[in-house]
Amino acid sequence: MNYVSVGDLALTFQNRTQNVQVKSDLARLAQELASGQKSDLSTTTSGDFSPIVGLERSLLANTAFSTSIAEAGMYATAMQISLEMVQTNSSELGPSLLTASSSENQMLIQVTTVDAKEKFEAVISAFNTQVAGRYAFSGASTDTVALADADTILSALQSAIASETTAVGVEAAIDTWFDSPGGGYETLGYTGSNNALAPFRLSDSDSVRVDLTAADDSIRSVLKGFAMAALIGQGALLGSDNERTALTRTAGERLLGADSTLAVIRGAVGSGEARIENAAARNIAEKSTLEIARNELTAVDPFRAATELEALKTQLETLYTLTVRLSRLTLSEFLR
């Protein structure tokens, strides 16, 4: 029988080479099990890393859109909460003013309009709400409050109506102060920017605008009713009961109209909220899909890796056992 013998030195080197290979495979599998990622991606991708690069780029974009969506959601939610608070005050004060004017009781009118001053302050505070340190209703100037404080606005309005002696005259003066281009409201009342806040990106092809500002005509109309009622409480037309009653009625009617206006505004903001929520859901689904696709290329099958690891462990133990036995082999033992 012909056979090829292996010398002792060659056998030693062969065992050592196998030992190193098994240990290397063990280290690789241990690392893959710990990290969950394949250590040799070139074999998986046949040297073409473009699919993995594309998936990583898409995941980074997805993360960026997630941040933008979350920020847009915070803005829309903050606006909705503020508008809800303003509408609550409007729906409470409007009927109270109409009731007081219908009674023609000057004491009731005074009590109701004094309360209007506090509600006006609360409304100003609502429009000066902040989202993560940024003012929501200030347009592009998110570092500036949207409105001057209530006392500043009411003081300017008192000067504007000082010469008026009728309810119609006071109403016209208030309208002029709020509505005139470059007038009191634009130069003193509204302190934000005339430029709208930039749209929030929801995806590569979609964006949403959450750009309602306190300079909007609908917001001005709301503020007029509150300011008018507050001015009555501060003494507007004092001494002329009929005109004072008429102005109270007008303020109540303005606030009832503002309630409808606020409902429309809140509906528009709500539509934006719905789009943001849908975009968030899509973004989460897209992220899940991208991660699954990436894992198919880069992730390790833990069951298979554990099985291979156990097999290598057995192989290494067998190699050590053979090495020990070979090291004890002597001529006397061979001849037995």
Secondary structure, DSSP 8 states (H G I E B T S, - for coil): -------HHHHHHHHHHHHHHHHHHHHHHHHHHHH-B-S-HHHHHTT--HHHHHHHHHHHHHHHHHHHHHHHHHHHHHHHHHHHHHHHHHHHHHHHHHHHHHHT-HHHHHHHHHHHHHHHHHHHHHHT-EETTEETTSTT-TTS-SB--HHHHHHHHHHHTTT--SHHHHHHHHHHHHHSTTSHIIIIIB-S-SS----EE-SSS-EE-----TTSHHHHHHHHHHHHHHHHHTTTTTT-HHHHHHHHHHHHHHHHHHHHHHHHHHHHHHHHHHHHHHHHHHHHHHHHHHHHHHHHHHB--HHHHHHHHHHHHHHHHHHHHHHHHHHH--HHHHH-
